[in-house]
Amino acid sequence: MASAYSSSQIEAWDKHVSLPTRFQSSQKPTKNIEYLNALHVHQIAAVPYENLILHYSKDHAVSLDPQKLYQKIVTDTRGRGGYCMENSILFNHVLRGLAFQVYTAGVRIRPRVGGVPSGDYIGWVHIVNIVTLPDGSQYMLDVGFGGDGATKPLPLISGHVEQNLGPQEIRLLYSTIPQQIDQSKKLWIYQYRNGQDREWNSFYAFPELEFLAQDFEIMNYYTSTSQGTTNFQTRTVLIVRFLRGKGEDAEKIVGKVMLVNGEVKRNMGGKTEVVKVCRTEEERLKALEEYFAIKLTEDEKKGVRGRNVELLLEG
């Protein structure tokens, strides 16, 4: 299926994410893993994972219309990104516009307990892109999982280990999850370990089944509205911006800066440190600009008033 974006829109995205000249669409780069890696790295470094529209907007509604996503993320130039479905659907149309063979797949995640994924997998609430290169190799690209997401494309090779940020290693395992009745139907399971001496743990699982835009509309409605205990989106203000290196590391992710409710945190490949604690809305809005280069309109700022996530200094 054709991309929703024109060639001029793709060229504007190239510039928005600061893609090197040799990888810009006008140069017609070879469709190989080097090119795919550059697209992935520049997307996640320039387009933050953020769910601000759920908390700082007039109607708190998330649109998955590709043109509205493009306007919000690229055209408006206010540093905005989106949560998983927003970022991944925009990226999917960019990849289509670049003539990659790509489709989207739905993902089941495991809720976190104390920051660690635990227990049963829940329903479809996430999304990844699956790309097949001309040489037949296949890769999973996840540009919307947040802080523990893969910082590069992952090959669909069971057990193949890649280095992620810092000591973290990641892999895809072609296996089953305990909840399945039919254990013959395998899934791709995204796993991590924070060091070679640690045990592997599973974040999420996805099939090789193509999901349609209509599927994501249903998923998006739940994720953006549900107040259930397994849905953190409506109860937490989240931003994750990945940081690209410089010089020889310009095509690598070397760190990340995050906001979780009122705390701004930074991780440069080692231990996560808190760099600022926001106690009021004024402080948090300043932090959005200082640490994430995100600028909200006055109407958007008013949208958080009376919400469960509004920061109100006690005493």
Secondary structure as GFF3:
##gff-version 3
##sequence-region A 1 315
A	DSSP	alpha_helix	7	16	.	.	.	ID=ss1
A	DSSP	three_ten_helix	21	23	.	.	.	ID=ss2
A	DSSP	three_ten_helix	25	27	.	.	.	ID=ss3
A	DSSP	alpha_helix	33	46	.	.	.	ID=ss4
A	DSSP	beta_strand	49	50	.	.	.	ID=ss5
A	DSSP	three_ten_helix	52	54	.	.	.	ID=ss6
A	DSSP	alpha_helix	66	70	.	.	.	ID=ss7
A	DSSP	pi_helix	71	75	.	.	.	ID=ss8
A	DSSP	alpha_helix	84	97	.	.	.	ID=ss9
A	DSSP	beta_strand	101	109	.	.	.	ID=ss10
A	DSSP	beta_strand	112	113	.	.	.	ID=ss11
A	DSSP	beta_strand	116	117	.	.	.	ID=ss12
A	DSSP	beta_strand	124	132	.	.	.	ID=ss13
A	DSSP	beta_strand	138	141	.	.	.	ID=ss14
A	DSSP	beta_strand	154	155	.	.	.	ID=ss15
A	DSSP	beta_strand	161	163	.	.	.	ID=ss16
A	DSSP	beta_strand	169	175	.	.	.	ID=ss17
A	DSSP	beta_strand	187	193	.	.	.	ID=ss18
A	DSSP	beta_strand	201	206	.	.	.	ID=ss19
A	DSSP	alpha_helix	213	225	.	.	.	ID=ss20
A	DSSP	beta_strand	238	244	.	.	.	ID=ss21
A	DSSP	three_ten_helix	247	249	.	.	.	ID=ss22
A	DSSP	beta_strand	253	260	.	.	.	ID=ss23
A	DSSP	beta_strand	263	267	.	.	.	ID=ss24
A	DSSP	beta_strand	273	277	.	.	.	ID=ss25
A	DSSP	alpha_helix	281	292	.	.	.	ID=ss26
A	DSSP	alpha_helix	298	302	.	.	.	ID=ss27
###
